[in-house]
Amino acid sequence: MVAALTIKCIKSGSRIPDGIVMAYPALNLNFHLYTPSLLIALDDQVLPHTFLKICLESYVGKITNYDSKSDPLISPILVNDEVILKI
């Protein structure tokens, strides 16, 4: 959420945070893309993937109602270079 809020601040011209700390950043919420970190998270004893799915549904609603492949507010890793260069 903090990454999405930072993107919104940059796009709107608001003051951006001096720094952010993301302890467990979920920057790519496309669960159809099997990355090494997603595969490792499937067996995570501290933060199981079922809990992450509940968090995702709380953030964006039902899984079928969002586009994690193109929306940078859901998958911040997809933000375009124009936004990054404003930092």
N, CA and C of each residue as an Amber inpcrd file, in Angstrom:
protein
   261
   0.8130000  -1.1890000   0.0000000   0.0000000   0.0000000   0.0000000
   0.8610000   1.2590000   0.0000000   1.9650000   1.2270000   0.7190000
   2.8100000   2.4120000   0.7870000   3.4350000   2.7110000  -0.5750000
   3.7420000   1.6820000  -1.3450000   4.2910000   1.9110000  -2.6920000
   3.2340000   2.5480000  -3.5870000   1.9990000   2.0660000  -3.5050000
   0.9100000   2.6410000  -4.3010000   0.6390000   4.0820000  -3.8910000
   0.6710000   4.3710000  -2.5980000   0.4560000   5.7380000  -2.1250000
   1.5760000   6.6610000  -2.6040000   2.7960000   6.1880000  -2.6140000
   3.9230000   6.9830000  -3.1110000   3.7530000   7.2760000  -4.5990000
   3.3110000   6.2870000  -5.3700000   3.0460000   6.4930000  -6.7980000
   1.9770000   7.5500000  -6.9930000   0.9040000   7.4810000  -6.2010000
  -0.1650000   8.4790000  -6.3080000   0.3470000   9.8750000  -5.9580000
   1.2020000   9.9880000  -4.9560000   1.7790000  11.2820000  -4.5800000
   2.6150000  11.8510000  -5.7310000   3.4140000  11.0050000  -6.3540000
   4.2600000  11.4500000  -7.4640000   3.4040000  11.9160000  -8.6250000
   2.3870000  11.1330000  -8.9850000   1.5300000  11.4800000 -10.1240000
   0.7310000  12.7510000  -9.8810000   0.3240000  12.9960000  -8.6430000
  -0.5020000  14.1740000  -8.3570000   0.3220000  15.4290000  -8.0880000
   1.6300000  15.2660000  -7.9600000   2.4760000  16.4180000  -7.6810000
   2.5350000  16.7730000  -6.2060000   1.9960000  15.9070000  -5.3570000
   2.0470000  16.1210000  -3.9100000   3.4640000  15.8620000  -3.4080000
   3.7080000  16.2680000  -2.1920000   5.0170000  16.0200000  -1.5920000
   5.1960000  14.5190000  -1.4210000   6.3180000  14.0140000  -1.8870000
   6.5870000  12.5850000  -1.7420000   7.3210000  12.3460000  -0.4350000
   7.1770000  11.1630000   0.1140000   7.8520000  10.8680000   1.3800000
   9.3720000  10.9880000   1.2440000  10.0190000  11.3850000   2.3230000
  11.4800000  11.4600000   2.3360000  12.0930000  10.0690000   2.2600000
  11.3600000   9.0980000   2.7080000  11.8190000   7.7110000   2.6530000
  10.6830000   6.7870000   3.0360000  10.7630000   5.5710000   2.6090000
   9.7700000   4.5710000   2.9960000  10.4990000   3.2990000   3.4070000
   9.8930000   2.5840000   4.3240000  10.4400000   1.3080000   4.7720000
   9.3650000   0.2550000   4.5320000   9.6800000  -0.6880000   3.6810000
   8.7350000  -1.7670000   3.3980000   9.3370000  -3.0690000   3.9060000
   8.7560000  -3.6050000   4.9800000   9.3060000  -4.8040000   5.6080000
   9.0560000  -6.0540000   4.7760000   7.9200000  -6.1500000   4.1280000
   7.5880000  -7.3290000   3.3430000   6.8920000  -6.8400000   2.0810000
   7.6320000  -6.1770000   1.1860000   6.9770000  -5.5330000   0.0430000
   6.4140000  -6.5320000  -0.9670000   5.1750000  -6.3340000  -1.3190000
   4.5320000  -7.1130000  -2.3840000   4.4170000  -6.1780000  -3.5790000
   5.4050000  -6.2110000  -4.4470000   5.4530000  -5.2710000  -5.5640000
   4.8710000  -5.8380000  -6.8430000   4.6750000  -7.1450000  -6.9000000
   4.0920000  -7.7720000  -8.0750000   3.0160000  -8.7390000  -7.5950000
   1.7620000  -8.3310000  -7.7180000   0.6640000  -9.1530000  -7.2220000
   0.0180000  -9.9950000  -8.3110000   0.7500000 -10.2500000  -9.3720000
   0.2700000 -11.1070000 -10.4430000   0.5400000 -12.5550000 -10.0440000
  -0.4910000 -13.2300000  -9.5460000  -0.3090000 -14.6010000  -9.0820000
  -0.2880000 -15.6140000 -10.2180000  -0.3760000 -15.1450000 -11.4530000
  -0.2470000 -16.0320000 -12.6050000   1.2050000 -16.0830000 -13.0880000
   2.0490000 -15.2690000 -12.4960000   3.4690000 -15.2400000 -12.8330000
   4.2210000 -15.8970000 -11.6670000   4.7860000 -17.0440000 -11.9190000
   5.4320000 -17.8060000 -10.8550000   6.9010000 -17.4130000 -10.7300000
   7.1530000 -16.4710000  -9.8540000   8.5090000 -16.0020000  -9.6000000
   9.1320000 -16.8440000  -8.4800000  10.4530000 -16.8310000  -8.3510000
  11.0760000 -17.5730000  -7.2560000  10.5600000 -17.1430000  -5.8790000
  10.3340000 -15.8550000  -5.6770000   9.8520000 -15.4040000  -4.3670000
   8.4440000 -15.9160000  -4.0750000   7.5910000 -16.0110000  -5.0980000
   6.2460000 -16.5500000  -4.8920000   6.3300000 -18.0360000  -4.5440000
   7.1790000 -18.7620000  -5.2240000   7.3190000 -20.1860000  -4.9450000
   7.8650000 -20.4240000  -3.5370000   8.7840000 -19.5870000  -3.0860000
   9.3050000 -19.7090000  -1.7210000   8.2180000 -19.3830000  -0.7080000
   7.3830000 -18.3800000  -1.0200000   6.3190000 -17.9740000  -0.1100000
   5.2570000 -19.0530000   0.0700000   5.1530000 -19.9720000  -0.8710000
   4.1700000 -21.0450000  -0.7430000   4.4440000 -21.9170000   0.4750000
   5.6970000 -21.9530000   0.9070000   6.0880000 -22.7890000   2.0400000
   6.5270000 -21.9570000   3.2460000   6.1780000 -20.6820000   3.2790000
   6.5900000 -19.7900000   4.3630000   5.7900000 -20.1020000   5.6280000
   6.4800000 -20.4380000   6.7030000   5.8270000 -20.7720000   7.9660000
   5.3170000 -19.5420000   8.7050000   5.9680000 -18.4060000   8.5320000
   5.5910000 -17.1890000   9.2470000   4.4360000 -16.4710000   8.5640000
   4.4950000 -16.3750000   7.2410000   3.4870000 -15.6510000   6.4820000
   3.0280000 -16.5230000   5.3100000   2.0900000 -17.4410000   5.5570000
   1.6730000 -18.3700000   4.5090000   0.9240000 -17.6770000   3.3740000
   0.9810000 -18.2760000   2.1950000   0.3600000 -17.6680000   1.0140000
  -1.1470000 -17.5210000   1.1630000  -1.7830000 -18.3660000   1.9680000
  -3.2300000 -18.2200000   2.1730000  -3.5390000 -16.9070000   2.8900000
  -2.6910000 -16.5140000   3.8350000  -2.8770000 -15.2320000   4.5170000
  -2.6280000 -14.0750000   3.5550000  -1.6090000 -14.2240000   2.6970000
  -1.3280000 -13.1840000   1.7040000  -2.5050000 -13.0130000   0.7530000
  -3.1660000 -14.1010000   0.4010000  -4.3370000 -14.0250000  -0.4730000
  -5.4730000 -13.2660000   0.2170000  -5.6570000 -13.4950000   1.5070000
  -6.6740000 -12.7720000   2.2660000  -6.3440000 -11.2730000   2.2970000
  -5.0700000 -10.9400000   2.4960000  -4.6450000  -9.5330000   2.4910000
  -4.9000000  -8.8960000   1.1330000  -4.5840000  -9.6150000   0.0650000
  -4.7950000  -9.1120000  -1.2850000  -6.2750000  -8.8630000  -1.5400000
  -7.1320000  -9.7990000  -1.1470000  -8.5710000  -9.6130000  -1.3300000
  -9.0930000  -8.4360000  -0.5110000  -8.5160000  -8.2030000   0.6460000
  -8.9170000  -7.0490000   1.4660000  -8.5120000  -5.7370000   0.8020000
  -7.3910000  -5.7570000   0.0890000  -6.8630000  -4.5520000  -0.5570000
  -7.5860000  -4.2270000  -1.8550000  -7.8410000  -5.2350000  -2.6820000
  -8.3980000  -4.9720000  -4.0100000  -9.7900000  -5.5480000  -4.2400000
 -10.3620000  -6.2250000  -3.2910000 -11.6530000  -6.8620000  -3.5110000
 -11.4470000  -8.2840000  -3.9950000 -12.4520000  -8.8210000  -4.6260000
 -12.3630000 -10.1960000  -5.1120000 -11.2710000 -10.3240000  -6.1700000
 -10.6210000 -11.4480000  -6.1990000  -9.4820000 -11.7080000  -7.0830000
  -9.8170000 -11.4400000  -8.5520000 -11.0280000 -11.6720000  -8.9780000
 -11.3730000 -11.5280000 -10.3970000 -11.6490000 -10.0860000 -10.8000000
 -11.6850000  -9.1480000  -9.8660000 -12.0860000  -7.7750000 -10.1740000
 -10.9370000  -6.7950000 -10.3600000  -9.7350000  -7.2480000 -10.5360000
  -8.6120000  -6.3270000 -10.6820000  -7.6610000  -6.8180000 -11.7540000
  -6.8190000  -5.9050000 -12.2190000  -5.8650000  -6.2510000 -13.2660000
  -4.4470000  -6.0820000 -12.7340000  -3.8960000  -7.1350000 -12.1940000
  -2.5550000  -7.0780000 -11.6130000  -1.4700000  -7.0460000 -12.6710000
  -1.8450000  -7.2720000 -13.9430000  -0.8540000  -7.2960000 -15.0160000
  -0.5590000  -5.9250000 -15.5820000  -1.4050000  -4.9120000 -15.2800000
  -1.1740000  -3.5880000 -15.8660000  -1.3790000  -2.4260000 -14.8980000
  -1.9660000  -2.6390000 -13.7440000  -2.2570000  -1.5460000 -12.8080000
  -1.1110000  -1.3760000 -11.8080000  -0.3540000  -0.2770000 -11.9160000
   0.7790000  -0.0900000 -11.0040000   0.3590000   0.2000000  -9.5590000
  -0.8980000   0.5130000  -9.3110000  -1.3420000   0.7050000  -7.9320000
  -1.5860000  -0.6390000  -7.2490000  -1.6900000  -1.7040000  -8.0380000
  -1.8220000  -3.0460000  -7.4890000  -0.4820000  -3.7720000  -7.5490000
   0.2270000  -3.6370000  -8.6450000   1.5710000  -4.2020000  -8.7970000
   2.5440000  -3.0570000  -9.0720000   3.0630000  -2.4140000  -8.0180000
   3.9160000  -1.2360000  -8.1900000   5.1580000  -1.4470000  -9.0500000
   5.5730000  -2.6730000  -9.2300000   6.7440000  -2.9220000 -10.0700000
   6.4690000  -2.5350000 -11.5230000   5.2080000  -2.3650000 -11.8870000
   4.8160000  -2.0300000 -13.2580000   4.7710000  -0.5300000 -13.5370000
   5.1070000   0.2900000 -12.5640000   5.0290000   1.7380000 -12.7640000
   5.9590000   2.1470000 -13.9170000   5.4970000   3.0880000 -14.7160000
   6.2940000   3.4680000 -15.8920000   7.4720000   4.3790000 -15.5000000
   8.4250000   4.4760000 -16.3950000   9.6480000   5.2250000 -16.1270000
   9.3830000   6.7020000 -15.8840000   8.3360000   7.2440000 -16.4640000
   8.0030000   8.6680000 -16.2920000   7.7740000   8.9950000 -14.8120000
   7.1280000   8.1220000 -14.1090000   6.8860000   8.3180000 -12.6770000
   8.1840000   8.1710000 -11.9040000   8.9760000   7.1920000 -12.2360000
  10.2370000   6.9480000 -11.5350000  11.1880000   8.1100000 -11.6840000
  11.2210000   8.7140000 -12.8590000  12.1440000   9.8230000 -13.1060000
  11.7750000  11.0930000 -12.3460000  10.5550000  11.1790000 -11.8360000
  10.1340000  12.3610000 -11.0670000  10.6270000  12.3070000  -9.6230000
  11.1950000  11.2090000  -9.2310000  11.6320000  11.0650000  -7.8330000
  12.8450000  11.8900000  -7.5690000
